Amino acid sequence: MLAARLAAAHGITPNRRLGQHFLLDENLVDVSVREAAVGSEDVVFEVGAGLGVLTAALARSSRLVHAVEIDRGLAPALEEALAGLDNVRVHWGDAMKLDWSALDPPPTRLVANLPYDIATPVVVESVMRLPTVERWSVLVQREVADRWLAEPGTREYGAASVVLQLATESTFRRAVGREVFSPRPRVDSALVALRRRPEPPDPAVRALARAAFATRRKTLRNSLVAAGADGGRVVAELEAMGIGASARPAELTPSDYRELAERLSWTI
């Protein structure tokens, strides 16, 4: 296993504070690249380059890889993994603080083994802020994948479900066991692939969904009133949509949220 060899050769142990879990299964690397449909003209954005095993595979299949890594202690292993590959730009630092709009050329794919604590922010923000990205293939915590793909009315359904289901369609999902990582995480994972839909949601829809689910146990009316909306107007628009005044946030479909944002002229 290349990842294990690189870690051993450079005396690297995963940094638990940074949520590092190195992927050992190179077959999953190949699946990640394939499910993102990475081609020779694509520019890939990878968050969390780690030891560089996935980075190298992406570089061999694409035009260019923008690889972000926060842990400079991984530099020797990353350098070895990328030896002979001149189409990788490593951006050292926190991916969430990086100016994504400055990535040049702009990415068309996002492929990553994402740290669990930033998985949803990375994917949702990339959907909204990187319109050139057409496909995603990401390894995430299973519960995170469940939330992204959750059906209305379920416990897992939330603001991220609304935004991602309006913006993308799921093209692939595979359960991933704990044994393919070092160290083994305490939770199961999933590999998820997404493809951008033709009409992504307006940022106002995201703002509305976040306001709605901020207090998901309340009625939708009360949640939106807490965010500054007029309760009477909310009820009137819901009833015009055929939705009861006592509806809770999880009862509305993603398309309902799009329509409601338009009816309420919701702002960011």
N, C-alpha and C positions, 0 to 999 in steps of 0.2 A: 504494500500500500504506500503510494507516494507520499501522502500527507504524514503518515507515521514516520516514514524515513526522514523526511525533511525536518520534522519536529525533533527527532532524536539527534540528527546530525548537527543541529544548531542549538541543542539544549533548551528547546522552547517548551514551556508548559502553558496550557490555556489559562488565560486571565479570567477568573470567574467574575471579577468585578465588572468586566466589560461584557459578560455574557458569552464568552467564547466557547464554542463547541465545534471542533474541527471535524469536517466530514471525511470519513474514511472510505466510503463506498464510491469507487470511481465510476461504477455503472450509473449511479444517480447523477453524477456530473454530466455524463453523456445524455441522460434523459432530460436534464435541465436545459441543456443547449438545444436539444431537438425540439422540445415542447415550446420553446420561444421562437422556433423557426428562424434561428440566426443564420443569415446568409452573408456572402462575401461583401455586400454593400452596406451591411448594418453597422451601426455604432452602438455599442453596448454600455450601459451604466451598471456597474456592480458595486453594491454597498457591502463593505466588509470583505476585503480581498483575502484576509487570513493568510494562509500559507501559499496561496497562489495557484492551487490545483485547478479550481474552477476558472480562475483568471486566464491561465494558460490555454485551457480548452476553448474558452471564448475567443481568445486572440487567434487561435488557429482557424476559427470558423468565420471571423468577422473582419471588417475593415479596420476598426479601432475599438479599444476598450478604455473607458474611463473607470478606473478602479479606485475606490475610496477605502482608506484604512486608517483607523485612529491609533493603532498600536505600532509605534515605530520599532518596538522590539522584534517585530516580525520581519523587518527589512532584509536580513541576511537570507532567510528562507524564501521570501518573496523574490528576491533577486535571482536566486538559484533556479526557482521554478520558471522564471520568465527569461532565462538565458537564451539568447538567439532570437527573441521576439521583440521587434521594434515598433509594434503597433499597440503598446499599452502605455497609458499615462496614469501614473499613480498619484493620487491626490491625498496627501497626508492630512488627517484631521477628522473632525466630527462631521459626518455626512449631513446631519440636520442643520449644521451651521454653514455648510458650503453653499455658495451662490450657484444654484443649479442652472440658472439662465445663462451663466457664463461658460458653460460646457460647450466647447467648440471643437469639432462639429457637434451639433446637438444629438442626443441619443435617440435611437429608434426602438431599442429593446432595454428592458430592465431584468437582469438575471442575477440572483443572489441567494446565498444562504444567510438569511436575515437574523440578526440578534432579536430574540423574542420581544424585548421591551420596545423596540422601535419598528416592528414589522408593519403595523397598521399605519402609523404616521408616514413611513417611507412610501408605502404603496398608495395611500390616499393622496398624499401631497404630490407624488409623481403624476397621478392621474390629472390633478388639477393644474399643476405648474409646468408639466412637460408635455405639451400637446403633440410633440413629435414622436413620443413613445407609443407604439402600436401594440406591443405584446409584453407580457410579464411572465416570468417563470421563477417562482420563489419558494424556498423551503422555509416554512414557518411552523409555529406551534399549532397542534391540531385544533385546539380551541379557538385560535385566531381564524383559521380557515373556516371553522364552523360558523363563526360570526359573519365572515364575509359573505358566505353563501346561504345564510339562514333564510327560511321562509317567514313571511309576515305571520304574526301571531305566536311565534315561538320565543322562548326565553333568550335565545342567542341573537335574535333580530334587533338591530340597532341602527344608529346613524351611519356607521361604516357600511352596513349591509345596503342601505338606501343608496349611498353615493356610488359604491362600487358596482352594484347591479344596474344602476342607470348608465354608468360610464363604460362598463365592460361586460363581456359574457365569459363564463368559465368554459374552458376548452379541455381541461385535464385536471384530475385530482388523484393522488396516490398516497395511501397511508405509508408512513415511514417510521420504522421502529427505532428504539433508543440505541440499539447496539451498533448503529452505523456512525455514531459520533464518539469523539473522545474529548472530554470525559462524557459519559452517558448523562444526558439531561434527565430531569425528574419527570418529564412529561413526554408524550408522544408528539410526533411531528407529521406534517403533510407537505407534499410537493403540489403546488397549485399553479396552473397556467391560466392566464387571462388574455382576452383580445379586446381591443378598444371598439366600442360601438360608434356608429357614424355621428351621433349627436350626444356629446357628453353633457352632463347637467351644468346648469348655470351655478356659479358660486352661491347664489342666493338659496338654492335648493339645499346645499350642504349646510348653510347657516340655519335654515329652518329645521332640518333634521336634527342638528345638534341641539337646538333650543328645545325641540320636542322631547328628545330622549334624555335631556339633562335631569328631568324628574319623571322617569318613565312610569312610575306607579300612579302618577296623577292622570287625570283626563288630559287629552291633548289640549283642550281649551285652556285649562288651568296652567299647563306647562307654557303655552304661548303667551298667556297673560303675564306670567312671571317674567317673560322675556320682553315685555313691553307692548304686546298686541292688545287690540280692543276685543274684549271677550264676545261682545254681541256680533261683531263682524266675523270673527272666527266661526261662531256657531252658524251664522247665516251662510257662509261659504261652504262649510261642511255639509249642511243640509242640502244646499244646491247640488252638491256632488253625490247626494244619496247616502251620506255618512251621518250617523247619529251624533248628537251633541255630547253624548257621554263616552264617545270613542276614546280609546287610549292610544298612545303613540304607536304601539306594535301592531295595531289593527290596520293601519294604512299601508298600501303597497308602495313601492318606489315610484310608480307612475302617479299615484295619488299625491305624493309629496311634490312632484314636479308641478302638477296642476294647482295644488294649494298655494305653492310659492308664487305662481303667476297671479292667482286670484287675489292674494293678499298683498301683492307687490312687495314681497319680502325683500329686505335689504341686508347686506352683509354686516 
